[in-house]
């Protein structure tokens, strides 16, 4: 992966009169015999894709069975090139390469993840680059990505060779019409995305058509499933899995439910207003000077809810996104397991790479400033917890839901433990666990220094936490690190 990035930096800009930025792309081919070969964009001829140079120019007559390909940018899909040009993904499949590592998705939401999907559908195992390396690729392609997002709103005139569908929600909803869109939802999108065209103009509708939120059917525009989810007046009228179910569990045992059946673009603000009206501020008396902090970490809640709405699997029709607030936690449930190749372990360690399940939804929320540009909110959620001094969020999978738990106070990490576990902790250990809940891993020296314990006491605590399955030791001796588990 790192070598592909180094090769990427040697990419040759294509001379153009229109000032269009060329992407920087690097590829590395590790052959079955261990030999390494590389190529960058424009290496042998201006504009040539790195994969084309590597596979067609350098290895046209070579047998590549058992090879592994690393590419810093998602290889182009069959429906993204003009005939008779062959796409990079088709070349990869024809080369009989069965394992590909991808840096970042193609930033154009009309193409986004379709190259990956074509490879997966063709029996190729796809992995994503590590998160920190993805951020480097994004940073060094900033100009290209910005232009690509703008070009996404320019219609393609070429007839597509093959249609790769990520979701049936890309198709038109025959029983709906443009008049079923909410004027408020469209105006909210237009205003927050800073789109100059009026929401009821033909130019704005053309924009939605180009984004895949409308489709032309027999000379009329019809909402797609994604368009109806985002802007439909009553999405649940046709798509019963749409919306969000929210419930507040008060300390006195009372419950207050609320169903948000509104257009997706309106739900985050409606939810926040409802929660703010219901939950007063909490007074933090743990310091000499009284300090008020919100009853909920609203920025984190918004990030969690938006990502649940964006990345859920809408093919699961019998489940809805849910939010549950208790005295100690905010739980957000999103139908669907992590999107391959993302794993639950990567989510739990906050190292999950950037990948969109539903690029059409992600694009709209990103334009409105309500979603992390290319990710799952992983960085925002972790940074938010650290900023507020809260325990790190916890990911679990409870079929069919991906469950994210946010904590409302430092003490919450202890309160949510099993009663017998809490009873087994003394006062100092409870304080120690509150510190550990802020971390993903810790050494004995770090724990002793933070808690101002001597070495023997720190070792005793850590051993007890391991016995309770709150920590897992990694390594041995002085170099031992303790991974924090979140039961």
Residue, then its C-alpha position, 0 to 999 in steps of 0.5 A: x500500500x505504501x509503495x503504491x502511494x510512492x508510485x502515485x506521486x510519480x504520476x504525470x499530469x495530462x496537458x489539457x486546455x480545460x484545466x481539468x486536474x488529472x488524478x494521481x494514481x499508483x499501482x503495484x503488482x505483486x506476482x505469484x513468484x514474488x516479483x514486484x512491478x509498478x505503474x503510475x498514471x501517464x507513465x508511458x503516455x499522457x492520460x493512460x490509466x495506471x492499471x492499463x499501463x501495468x496490465x496491458x503495456x507491461x504484462x500483456x503476454x504474461x500469466x498473472x494468475x496468483x498476482x495481487x494488485x494494489x491501486x490507490x484509486x478504485x479501478x474504473x467500472x465497465x459503465x464509466x468509459x466510452x466505447x470501445x475502451x475497456x475498463x480497468x476492472x474488466x482488464x483485471x478480471x481478464x488477467x485472472x487476478x483474484x485479489x485487489x487492494x483499493x486505496x479510495x473510491x472513485x469520488x464521482x457518485x455516479x461511479x462510486x463503488x461500482x468498480x469495486x462491486x464489479x470486481x466482487x461480482x466477478x469473484x475478486x477479493x477486494x480489500x481497502x487501504x488502511x485509513x491513514x493511507x486513505x487520508x494521504x491519497x485524499x490529501x494529494x488528490x484534493x483538486x481532482x476530487x473537488x473537480x470530480x464532485x462537480x463533474x458528477x452533476x454533469x450529464x453523461x451523453x455516452x450510452x452505457x456499455x453495462x449497468x452495474x447496480x449497487x442497489x434496487x433503490x437506484x431504479x425508478x419507483x413506478x408508483x411515485x412522481x416528482x410531485x410526491x417530493x417535499x418542497x421543504x426537503x428540496x429547499x433544505x438541500x438546495x440551501x445547505x448545499x449552496x445550489x443556485x438553481x431554484x428548487x422548482x426549476x428544470x435545472x434543479x431537476x436535471x441536477x437530481x436526474x444526474x445524481x441518480x435521484x430521478x429517472x426518465x421514464x417514458x418522457x417523464x421524470x420519476x423519483x428513484x428509491x434513493x430520491x424518494x427516501x431523501x425527499x419524499x413527503x411520506x417515504x414510508x407510504x411506499x418504502x416501509x423501512x424508511x425513517x427512524x424510530x426513537x425512544x427516550x427511557x427516563x430514569x423514573x421508568x417512563x418511556x417516550x417514543x417518537x417515529x420520524x417518518x419524514x424525508x431523510x434530509x429533514x430527520x437529523x434536525x427534527x430529531x435534535x429539536x425533539x431531544x433538546x426539548x425533552x432533555x435538560x442540561x446536566x450539572x457536572x459537579x465533579x470539578x471545583x467550578x460548576x460546569x454545564x454540559x449538554x445532556x447529550x453529545x449532540x454532534x456525535x448523535x447527529x453523526x451517528x444517526x446520519x451515518x445510520x440513515x446513509x449506510x444502512x442496508x435498505x434491502x432489509x425491509x423488516x427493520x428500521x433505524x432506531x435510536x434509544x436514549x437511556x440515563x447512561x447511553x445513546x444507542x443507534x441501530x442500523x440494519x445491515x452488517x458492515x459492508x464488505x470488505x469493512x469488518x466489525x473489528x475495524x469498526x471497533x478499533x476505529x480503523x475502518x477504511x472509508x467506503x460508502x454503502x449507498x453513495x447517492x445518499x452519502x453524496x447529498x448529506x456530504x453536500x449538505x455538510x451533515x456527513x463525513x466526506x468519504x467515511x463512516x463518521x469513525x474519526x468524528x465519533x472518536x474525536x468527539x468522545x475524546x473532546x468531551x472526555x467521554x468513553x469511546x463509542x462501542x460497535x457490536x452486531x446484533x443480527x440484523x443490526x449494526x449497533x453503535x453505543x455512545x456514552x453520556x458521561x464518564x461514569x456511564x462506562x461503569x454503570x453499563x457493566x453487569x451488576x456482578x462485575x460492578x460489585x467486584x470493583x473497588x473504588x479505585x478500580x472503578x476510577x481506573x475503568x473510567x480512565x480505561x474506557x477513554x482509551x483503545x489500549x494502554x500500557x501498565x506504565x501509562x495506567x500507573x502514571x495516569x492513576x498515580x498508582x505504584x507499579x504493583x497496584x497498577x499490575x494488580x488492577x490490570x490483572x483483575x480487569x483481564x480476569x473480568x474480560x474488560x482488557x485483553x493483554x497483547x504481547x508479554x513482559x514490559x512491552x505488554x499492551x492491554x486492549x480495552x474491551x467494551x462488554 
